[in-house]
Amino acid sequence: MDPKPRNNRQDPVTKFCLAMEELRRTETARVRDAKELVDTFFPHDAAKATDRLFLHIPREVRAPIVAGWGIRGAKAALRDDDERIRTVVHDAILAGDIDVDAIEQGVTAAVLIDWVPLSDWWAFWRAGKVNGAPVQKALATARELGLFDDKWFLENLEGRGGRLKGTDTICDTLSKDQIVSWVRSIHASGNGTPAGIVAALGWDTVLAKTAQEALLFATDALAKKVGLVPTQPVEPAPAEPAVRGSEVPGIAIPDFPMEEKGAEGEQIVAGPNDGSLQPVADSAWPELAGPGDMGYAMVQPTAMGLPNVKPSYGLDDDEEVTSEHHIVAKPPAPPPPKR
């Protein structure tokens, strides 16, 4: 039983990559040749080689390929681990037993797309001469597979270095008569949606008339959209040290005189435990009692020179004293009239 491919063959992105890899191997869309394939996935020199291809392919799949090149027996190739396969292929290349064309033919488009990371394949394909038929085919295939719709396409179509967007980008390469005909077609259809706008001109005409720069911009946006370009994690900005107000440019902080500790009328004495200096309270102020039922001490009237007045609890009929009752001091009696 053949092992399950790394990349799901039913996934639209995998189908898209397979279609473009098959197209790459034709003369009309040869964005990269066999040598560039080997240089990318099996870079090597006379001393060493780096395997970015065979280590992704299971032994059951790669053994017939290696055996078919005549550089290893079928049973031996099935037993070989990744390191051994790398050495065997490298030695065969140096000895001239296989060349880049043989490697490309042995590692078919289906095998390549089944097993290598699709982001690696995309980086390889996109680094080639992608213009004309390849980029048009890429967008046409992606649209057929449902990887984007017409609304997304118009929103991600930019030309002239970003100065033109959407339909302006398409109009930039159309003649006046073509633009007038396009507008009339939209009016006749009564469909001003993105799908109606594209249909009025024709999808094939859009691909043929739009500038290559704009089509490449949409293709790169598509790769990001479907995950062929790995996103780089955004690192949080380092926290800036706190800045005092007086150090901020443009802010003037006035210099206030420092208040000396120990106001006039206070005596400084040593504390009982650590010898620290503590102010002694003025005798004119009442002493605070320890925490009581209410969490504070009542000020003794005699301490402030006030008459000792009994509290009044208002006119409530209940006998319970609540927080709504207030202590009211009886006003002093008026002096007797003079005779």
N, C-alpha and C positions, 0 to 999 in steps of 0.2 A: 504494500500500500504506500502510495506516494505521500510524503509529508505535506501538511497543510501549509500553503504559502504564507510568508510573513505579511504580505499585503493582500487584502481581500479583493479578489478578482471582480466581485460584484459591486464594489464601491465605485461611485462615479469618478472619484479622483484617480483611482487606480486605472480605470478604463481610459481616462484622459491621458495619463502618462504613457500607457501602452500604445495608444494611437499615435502620440507624438514621437515615441521611440521608433516605432515602425516606419513612420514618415522620415525620420532622421536617416534611416538606412537607404533611402532612395536618392537618386541623383538630383531630383528636383528640389529637395529640401534638406540637403546635406549640410546642416549647420555645424556639425563637428564630425571629423573623420575617425577611422579606426585607431590611428596613432594617438589622437587626443583622448579617445576612450581608455586606452591602456595607460596613458600618462596620468589620467585622472584616478582610475580605480586600481592600478597596479604600478605606481611610480617606482622606478628602479634605476640603478646605475651599475657599474661593474662590480661594486662591493656589496651592495645591499638592495633590498626591495621592501616595499610597504604594501601589504595586502589589504585593500579596501573592498575587495570583491568576493573572493572565494571563502573568506571566513564567515560571510553571511549565508552562504549556500550550504545546505546539509550534505552530508557525505553521499546519501543515496542519489542526490541530483548531480553533484559535481563529479562523482567517480566516472560515470559514462563519458562526460565531457573530456576529462583528462585522459582517459583510456583511448578515446577517439583520436586524440592528437598523437598517439603512439609513444608517449613519453612515460607511461606507467601502465602496468597491468591492471585489469579491471578489479581483481580481488585486492591487490595491493593498494590501489587508489581508494577502495572502499574502507580500508583500515587506516589510511593516513589521516592524521589529525591536521589541524589548521597550519601548524608550523611546518610540518612535512610537505604539505601541498605548496606552501609558499616557496620552499626551497626547491622543489621539483620544477615548478613553473619558472622560477627565476633562472635556474641552471639551463633549462630548455631554451629560454629566450637568448641567453648569452651564447649558447652553443649553436644557435641558428636553427634549432629543430622546429620551432614554431615562430611565427611572426604575428604582427598586430592584426592582420586580416584574418588569420586562422583563429585568433582569440575572439574577435568580434563575431565570426561565424559560429564558433562553438558556443559562446554565451549568447544565446538568442535574445531577441527583444522580450519574449515572455519570461525567460529565466531572469533576466536583469531586473525587470519590473516586479516580478514575484518576490524577490529576495533582498535587494538592496534597499536601504532607507530612501523613500521617495524624495525627501529633502536633498539628499546627496545627488540623486539623479537630476533633480530640477536645477541645482547649482551647475551641474555639468552641461545640461542642455542650454540653459540661459546664458552661459558664458560664450556661446557660439555666435555666429553671424545670423541673428534672428531678424529677418526682415522679409518683406514681400510675402511669398506663399506660406512660409512657416508660421508667421505671426497671424496671418489671416486664418489659416487652418486651425491654429490653437484656439482662437476666439470662436470660430464656427463650431468646433468640436465641443468646447465647454458649454456653449449655448444649447447645443443639441442634448447634452447630458444633464441639463438643468442646473449647472453650477452657477448661473446668474441669469437674470431676466433683463428686459430692455430698460427698465427703470434704473437698475444698478449700473448698466452699461453707460447710459447717458450721464449718470452722476460721477462716473469714474473715467470719463473721457476728457483729457486735457491736451491742449496743443500750444505751440509757441511758448514753451517754458512756463506753462501754467496761466498765461494771460487769456487763453480761450478755454471755455468749458462747455460740455454738453453739445447742444445743437450748434452753437457758435463754432465749435471745432469742425463739425461736419460742413457747415456753410463756407468755411474758409477755403475749401478746395473745390467748391462747386461753382459753376458759372451762374450768371444771373438768370438765364432761362431755366436752368435746372432748379434753382431755388424757387422761382415762380411756379414751376410745375409741381414742386413738392408741396408748397403751400396750398395750391388748388386741390391736390389730392387729399390733403388733410381736411380741407373744408368739405369736399364732396363726401368723404367717409363719415364726417361728423364725430370722429374719434380723435380727441386731442390728448389721449393718454400716451405714456411712453411707448407702449406697444403699437398704438395707432400711428404715432409719429414715425417709428422705424418702418412699419409696414407700408406707409405711404411712399417712402423712398425706395424701399426694398432692402432687405438685410445684405444681400450680395453687393448691392450698390454702395451701401454704407461701408462695407469692408474694402471695396475696391477704390473708393474715392477719398476716404479719410486718410490723413497723413500718417506715415509709418510711426512717427514719434508719438502720436496720440494712441495708436493701437498698441504700441509697446507699453505705454503708461497703463493702459487698461489691463494688459496681460500681467504686468507686475502686480497691479492691485488684486487681480484674480488669484495669483499665487499666494499672496498674504491672506486673502479671504478664505481659501480652502486649506490653509495650513502647510503649503509646500515650502514656505519661508518661515523658519522657526522664529518666534518672537523673542526678543531680548528682554529679560526682566529689568524693570525700572528700579534702580537703586535709590533708596531714600536719601535726600540731601542731608549732609551732616549738620547736626544741631549747632547753631552759632552760640558762642558764650554770651552770658548775660552782660549787658552793657549798662553802666550807671548812667543816670540822667545827665550828669555833668560831662560825660564823655561823648554824648550824642551831638554830632555837628548841628549847629543852628539853635541849640537849646542853651539858654543862659540860666544857670542856677545861682541865685544870690547867696552870698556868704552870711549866714546868721551867726551871731555870737553864741558861743557855747555857754550854757547855763551851768554855773558851778554848783556842785552838789553840796548840800548843807545850807539851807536858807538861814536868814538872820533870825535869831531867837531860838535856834536849836543847838543843843549840846551834842557833841560827837563822843561817844564812849565805845569802849571795846565790847564786843559780844561775849556771851558767856562761854561759847565753845571754841570758836576759831580765831578769836582776837580781832575780828573784822569790826570796822567802825559802823555804828548804827545811830541814827538820830533819836533823841529822847523827846517824847511827845510833850507839848506844852501843857501845863497843869490847868490851863483854862478850858481845855477840851475834855469832854467826858470820856471816861475809859470804856472800851468795848468789852462787853462780857463774852464769855465763851459761847459756842453755839447752843442755842436753846431749842424750844419746840418749833419756833418759827424760823430758825436759821439766822436770826440776828438779835441784837440786844436792844431793849428799849432805852432811850436816852433818859437818864435821870433828870427830872425837872430841876432839882436843886443845883445840879452841876452847871446849868446855864443861867441860874439866878431867876428862874420862873417859879411862880407859886405852885404848890402841889395841888393840882386840880383833879378831881375824880372824873373819869371818862363818862361821857353820855352816849348812849346807844340809840339815839334817835327816838322816833315814835313807833317803832315796830312793836307789835303785840307779842311776837314770839320771844322766847327767852334765850334762843340760841344766838350767839355772837358770830356773825359772818364777816367775810372780807368786805362787805358793802357798808358796814358800820364805820363811822369815823369818830375819832377822838376830838371832842370840842372843848376848848378851855372856856370857863365862865369869865365873861368880861369883868373887869374891876368895877366896884361900886362907885358911883359919881360922888365927888366931894360935896360936903354939906354946903348949903347956900350961906352966903355972907349976910350978916345982919348989920 
